[in-house]
Amino acid sequence: MTSPTPRPAPLADRSEAVLSRLQLLVTRKLDGLLQGDYAGLLPGPGSEAGESREYRPGDDVRRMDWPVTARTTTPHVRRTAADRELETWLALDLSASLDFGTGQWLKREVVVAAAAAITHLTVRGGNRIGAVIGTGGGVSTPARRWRGGPPTVGPGVLTRLPARSGRKEAQGLLRAVAGTAIRPGRGDLGALIEMLNRPPRRRGVAVVVSDFLAPAEQWARPMRKLRVRHDVLAIEVVDPRELELPDVGVLPVVDPETGELHEVQTADPRLRQRYAEAATAQRATIAAALRGAGAAHLRLRTDRDWLLDMVRFVAAQRHARTRGTTR
């Protein structure tokens, strides 16, 4: 008698197992490479005055230290000590375009991985972290309880997960993110970011994770508005096939948000060149919009070690905060 064919594990069980392995990886790597009393992706917007340093392009002019500037005749800005109790908000884009990947990871897996790393860096300092998740549309529904599992979401839903502190609460948030189903239909990245602007919150850190493939005019203004009150980090998730096409003959391509099917003749070198040039221009437009909004910009690729890229980014941010002359 043959044994019955094993049934595949439910989606929730599989996502829980993947999330457990992912958190172990994040904890080992980040704890090993980012030592210090207070580690974070961005400096805390502290309230206590610290030392002064020379002004560098991109510094907030509202932090100019005019007495030191007058004494030294060199522009200086006043540094602030990072608040120990910081509130971090994640805006996670899980629209249909994120359900794609030709590298080691799907783009949605990189989004979840980035959320896990940011959550780990946040809660280790006893801080609060919350999230808004977009699966398309622009209809907002509250989700007051998420500790026990993912919220009930549907097409065209923006979900808010309240900011809470503690590792147990952070685990529940990550389970909610990992268990959120990607739905068909266009997402509204601008509306997702706007959820971090309303209602107004205490000054903190806002992290937007998306592929930013929506037109820049849709989300650039909310990003600029968000930067007025918060330190903003934009994590751009990219797949190599979005940058260049391989030479594989006729390639059927489906728009995941509209369902439109196109057949592309990738054997044509001129078509591949035009595609690469258009992709380069698109990424340059995204980078310029993020730079114009004053957001720090981190690009993660599905064919690279995303965790190593995050570690390098954090190290560069910490180095940028400590270099320069202090008075």
C-alpha positions as CSV (number, residue, x, y, z in Angstrom):
1,M,0.0,0.0,0.0
2,T,1.4,3.3,-1.0
3,S,1.5,6.2,1.3
4,P,-0.8,9.2,0.5
5,T,0.7,12.0,-1.4
6,P,1.7,14.7,1.2
7,R,-0.4,17.8,0.9
8,P,1.4,21.1,0.5
9,A,1.7,23.3,3.6
10,P,-0.8,26.1,3.8
11,L,0.4,29.5,2.6
12,A,0.4,30.9,6.1
13,D,2.6,28.1,7.4
14,R,5.0,28.5,4.5
15,S,5.3,32.2,5.0
16,E,5.8,31.7,8.7
17,A,8.7,29.3,8.1
18,V,10.3,31.6,5.5
19,L,9.9,34.6,7.9
20,S,11.5,32.6,10.8
21,R,14.6,31.8,8.6
22,L,14.7,35.4,7.3
23,Q,14.7,36.9,10.8
24,L,17.4,34.5,12.0
25,L,19.5,35.6,9.0
26,V,18.9,39.3,9.7
27,T,19.7,39.0,13.4
28,R,23.0,37.2,12.8
29,K,24.2,39.4,10.0
30,L,23.2,42.8,11.5
31,D,24.2,42.0,15.1
32,G,27.6,40.8,13.8
33,L,28.3,43.8,11.5
34,L,26.5,46.7,13.1
35,Q,27.9,47.0,16.7
36,G,27.1,50.0,18.9
37,D,24.6,51.2,21.4
38,Y,22.2,52.6,18.9
39,A,22.1,51.3,15.3
40,G,19.6,52.6,12.8
41,L,19.1,53.1,9.1
42,L,18.8,56.9,9.6
43,P,19.9,59.3,12.4
44,G,17.2,59.9,14.9
45,P,15.7,63.4,14.7
46,G,16.7,64.1,18.3
47,S,15.4,67.0,20.4
48,E,18.6,67.5,22.5
49,A,21.3,69.8,21.0
50,G,24.6,68.2,20.2
51,E,27.9,69.4,18.7
52,S,28.2,71.6,15.6
53,R,29.9,70.6,12.4
54,E,30.6,72.3,9.0
55,Y,27.7,72.6,6.7
56,R,27.5,70.2,3.8
57,P,25.2,70.4,0.7
58,G,21.9,68.7,1.5
59,D,21.9,69.6,5.3
60,D,18.7,71.0,6.7
61,V,19.2,74.8,6.8
62,R,16.8,74.9,9.8
63,R,19.6,73.4,11.8
64,M,22.1,76.2,11.0
65,D,24.2,77.1,14.1
66,W,24.4,80.8,13.5
67,P,26.7,81.7,16.5
68,V,29.4,79.2,15.5
69,T,29.0,80.3,11.8
70,A,29.6,84.0,12.8
71,R,32.6,83.1,14.9
72,T,34.3,80.9,12.3
73,T,33.0,82.6,9.2
74,T,32.2,79.1,7.9
75,P,28.7,77.8,7.8
76,H,27.9,75.2,10.5
77,V,24.9,73.2,11.4
78,R,23.9,72.0,14.9
79,R,23.8,68.2,15.3
80,T,21.1,66.7,17.6
81,A,21.4,63.7,19.8
82,A,19.2,60.8,18.6
83,D,16.1,60.3,20.6
84,R,16.2,56.9,22.4
85,E,12.5,56.5,21.9
86,L,11.9,56.8,18.2
87,E,8.8,56.1,16.1
88,T,9.4,54.5,12.7
89,W,6.7,54.0,10.1
90,L,7.0,51.7,7.0
91,A,5.1,52.3,3.8
92,L,5.2,48.9,2.0
93,D,4.1,48.7,-1.6
94,L,2.8,45.2,-2.3
95,S,1.0,46.0,-5.6
96,A,0.9,43.5,-8.4
97,S,4.2,44.8,-10.0
98,L,6.0,43.5,-6.9
99,D,5.0,39.9,-7.6
100,F,7.8,39.4,-10.1
101,G,11.5,38.4,-10.0
102,T,14.1,36.7,-12.1
103,G,17.0,36.8,-9.7
104,Q,17.4,34.9,-6.4
105,W,14.3,36.6,-4.9
106,L,10.9,37.9,-5.9
107,K,10.6,41.6,-5.5
108,R,7.9,41.1,-2.8
109,E,10.3,38.9,-0.9
110,V,12.9,41.7,-0.9
111,V,10.2,44.1,0.4
112,V,9.4,41.7,3.3
113,A,13.1,41.2,3.9
114,A,13.7,44.9,4.0
115,A,10.8,45.3,6.5
116,A,12.4,42.6,8.7
117,A,15.8,44.3,8.7
118,I,14.3,47.7,9.5
119,T,12.1,46.2,12.2
120,H,15.1,44.5,13.8
121,L,17.1,47.8,13.8
122,T,14.2,49.7,15.3
123,V,12.9,47.4,18.1
124,R,16.4,46.7,19.4
125,G,16.5,50.3,20.8
126,G,13.1,50.0,22.4
127,N,11.4,52.1,19.7
128,R,7.9,51.9,18.2
129,I,7.3,50.7,14.7
130,G,4.1,50.7,12.6
131,A,3.3,50.2,8.9
132,V,0.9,51.0,6.1
133,I,0.5,48.3,3.4
134,G,-0.8,49.0,-0.1
135,T,-2.2,46.3,-2.3
136,G,-3.7,48.6,-4.9
137,G,-6.5,51.0,-5.4
138,G,-6.8,53.8,-2.9
139,V,-9.6,52.7,-0.5
140,S,-8.5,52.9,3.1
141,T,-9.6,50.4,5.7
142,P,-8.4,50.4,9.4
143,A,-6.8,47.3,10.9
144,R,-6.7,47.8,14.6
145,R,-5.5,44.3,15.6
146,W,-2.8,42.5,13.8
147,R,-0.9,40.6,16.5
148,G,-2.6,37.3,15.7
149,G,-1.9,37.3,12.0
150,P,-2.4,39.2,8.7
151,P,-5.3,41.6,8.3
152,T,-8.1,40.8,6.0
153,V,-7.4,42.7,2.8
154,G,-8.9,42.8,-0.7
155,P,-8.3,44.5,-4.0
156,G,-7.8,48.2,-3.7
157,V,-7.0,48.2,0.0
158,L,-4.6,50.3,2.1
159,T,-4.1,48.8,5.5
160,R,-2.7,50.6,8.6
161,L,-0.9,48.6,11.3
162,P,-0.6,50.8,14.5
163,A,2.9,51.7,15.8
164,R,3.9,49.6,18.9
165,S,7.0,48.7,20.7
166,G,8.4,45.3,21.8
167,R,9.7,42.3,20.0
168,K,6.4,40.4,20.2
169,E,4.5,43.2,18.6
170,A,7.2,43.5,15.9
171,Q,6.9,39.8,15.2
172,G,3.1,40.2,14.7
173,L,3.7,43.1,12.3
174,L,6.1,41.1,10.2
175,R,3.6,38.2,10.1
176,A,0.9,40.6,8.9
177,V,3.2,41.9,6.2
178,A,4.4,38.4,5.0
179,G,0.8,37.1,5.0
180,T,-0.6,40.0,2.9
181,A,-1.8,38.7,-0.4
182,I,-0.8,40.6,-3.6
183,R,-4.0,41.4,-5.6
184,P,-4.4,42.3,-9.3
185,G,-5.1,45.9,-10.2
186,R,-3.1,49.1,-10.1
187,G,-1.8,50.5,-6.9
188,D,-1.7,54.1,-5.8
189,L,1.8,54.8,-4.3
190,G,0.9,58.4,-3.7
191,A,-2.1,57.5,-1.6
192,L,0.0,55.0,0.3
193,I,2.6,57.6,1.2
194,E,-0.1,60.1,2.0
195,M,-1.3,57.7,4.8
196,L,2.0,58.6,6.6
197,N,1.1,62.3,6.4
198,R,-2.4,61.9,7.8
199,P,-3.0,62.2,10.6
200,P,0.2,64.2,11.5
201,R,2.6,62.3,13.8
202,R,5.4,63.1,16.0
203,R,8.7,63.7,14.2
204,G,10.4,60.3,13.4
205,V,11.6,58.1,10.6
206,A,9.5,57.1,7.6
207,V,10.6,54.3,5.3
208,V,9.0,53.8,1.9
209,V,9.7,50.4,0.2
210,S,8.5,50.1,-3.4
211,D,9.7,49.6,-7.0
212,F,8.5,53.2,-7.7
213,L,7.3,52.2,-11.2
214,A,4.3,54.5,-10.8
215,P,4.6,57.9,-12.5
216,A,6.8,60.2,-10.4
217,E,4.2,62.9,-10.4
218,Q,1.9,60.5,-8.5
219,W,4.1,60.1,-5.5
220,A,6.8,62.9,-5.6
221,R,4.6,65.5,-3.9
222,P,3.6,63.2,-0.9
223,M,7.3,62.3,-0.5
224,R,8.3,66.0,-0.3
225,K,5.5,66.6,2.2
226,L,6.6,63.6,4.3
227,R,10.2,65.0,4.4
228,V,9.0,68.2,6.0
229,R,8.3,66.4,9.3
230,H,10.3,63.1,9.1
231,D,13.6,61.7,8.1
232,V,12.7,59.7,5.0
233,L,14.4,56.6,3.5
234,A,13.3,55.3,0.1
235,I,14.1,51.7,-0.6
236,E,13.8,51.0,-4.3
237,V,13.4,47.3,-5.3
238,V,14.7,46.4,-8.8
239,D,14.9,43.3,-10.9
240,P,17.6,42.9,-13.5
241,R,15.0,42.2,-16.3
242,E,13.6,45.7,-15.6
243,L,16.9,47.1,-16.6
244,E,17.7,45.1,-19.7
245,L,16.2,42.3,-21.9
246,P,17.9,39.0,-22.6
247,D,18.3,37.7,-26.1
248,V,15.8,34.8,-25.9
249,G,13.7,35.2,-29.1
250,V,10.0,36.0,-28.8
251,L,9.2,36.8,-25.1
252,P,5.6,37.0,-23.9
253,V,5.3,39.9,-21.4
254,V,2.3,40.4,-19.1
255,D,1.5,43.6,-17.3
256,P,0.7,42.3,-13.8
257,E,-1.5,45.3,-12.9
258,T,-3.6,45.4,-16.1
259,G,-3.3,41.8,-17.4
260,E,-2.3,43.1,-20.9
261,L,-0.2,40.6,-22.9
262,H,2.6,41.7,-25.3
263,E,5.0,39.6,-27.3
264,V,8.5,41.1,-27.6
265,Q,11.1,40.0,-30.2
266,T,14.2,40.2,-28.0
267,A,16.5,39.0,-30.8
268,D,16.3,42.6,-32.2
269,P,19.5,44.3,-30.8
270,R,18.0,47.8,-31.5
271,L,14.9,46.9,-29.4
272,R,17.1,45.7,-26.5
273,Q,19.1,48.9,-26.7
274,R,16.0,51.1,-26.7
275,Y,14.6,49.2,-23.8
276,A,17.9,49.6,-21.8
277,E,18.0,53.3,-22.6
278,A,14.4,53.8,-21.5
279,A,15.0,51.8,-18.3
280,T,18.0,53.9,-17.5
281,A,16.1,57.1,-18.1
282,Q,13.2,55.8,-15.9
283,R,15.6,55.0,-13.0
284,A,17.3,58.4,-13.4
285,T,13.8,60.1,-13.1
286,I,13.1,58.1,-9.9
287,A,16.4,59.0,-8.4
288,A,16.0,62.7,-9.3
289,A,12.4,62.7,-7.7
290,L,13.7,61.1,-4.5
291,R,16.6,63.4,-4.4
292,G,14.3,66.4,-4.9
293,A,12.1,65.1,-2.0
294,G,15.2,65.1,0.3
295,A,14.9,61.3,0.9
296,A,17.8,59.0,1.5
297,H,17.9,56.4,-1.4
298,L,18.8,52.7,-1.1
299,R,18.4,50.4,-4.1
300,L,18.1,46.7,-3.5
301,R,18.2,44.2,-6.4
302,T,16.7,40.7,-6.6
303,D,20.0,39.3,-8.0
304,R,22.3,40.7,-5.3
305,D,22.9,40.2,-1.6
306,W,20.2,42.6,-0.3
307,L,21.4,42.3,3.3
308,L,25.0,43.2,2.5
309,D,23.7,46.2,0.5
310,M,21.7,47.3,3.6
311,V,24.7,46.9,5.9
312,R,26.9,49.0,3.6
313,F,24.2,51.6,3.4
314,V,23.9,51.8,7.2
315,A,27.7,52.0,7.6
316,A,27.8,54.8,5.1
317,Q,25.0,56.7,6.9
318,R,26.8,56.3,10.2
319,H,30.1,57.5,8.6
320,A,28.4,60.5,7.1
321,R,27.0,61.5,10.5
322,T,30.4,61.3,12.2
323,R,32.7,62.8,9.6
324,G,33.4,66.6,9.5
325,T,34.8,69.1,11.9
326,T,33.0,69.6,15.2
327,R,33.3,72.7,17.4
